Amino acid sequence: VSSHWKELEKVITKSAKGRKDGHYFQTLERLSWSEADSISRNIDICCNCLTRCQSPGSQIDKRKVEKVWRETVEPLADILEPVFLERHGMLKAEDKKELGVKCTGQAIQRMYDSLTEVVGLDNATKILHLRLPKLFVTTDEAIRKYWIEEVGLNELYGMKEDKLFNGYGYTFIFLPFIKSHAVDAIMS
């Protein structure tokens, strides 16, 4: 287990060189999700952070992000607020029929899928991590490549590579796998 973490640390360090991710913690401390009227301000802060981390010339449509956020993400974030990666239960029942979810995993998957359509895989995990940092694990191309090529996570579950990081794979395969590895690393 510890060898996985050492290898992954090298991949993350290598992919982070030359990037401007230093403002992540500044962004995180500026966010306050406790008031409904601060959603626009928070989306602005998140989108500006993501734009700085992307390649030059790529833009995020803040209006689309805010629409998805208000309709899907924020209502579901309220039920996921007490959920932490290290103790979540993906199949924990949720009595939120009005939101169309029957369990915690469905809420996570719906949030992830709805944002992925607007901002892509990498940005969806980053912005969701900014909203619920104790639950969502960020990914990028180098991290996904590591878990597929080095660990063979998709093969362990008999999945095609492109399915491992869709909403279902991220929620029901990747997050629980990361949780179990994190617990193992902590225990060892």
Disulfide bonds with the S-S distance in Angstrom:
none
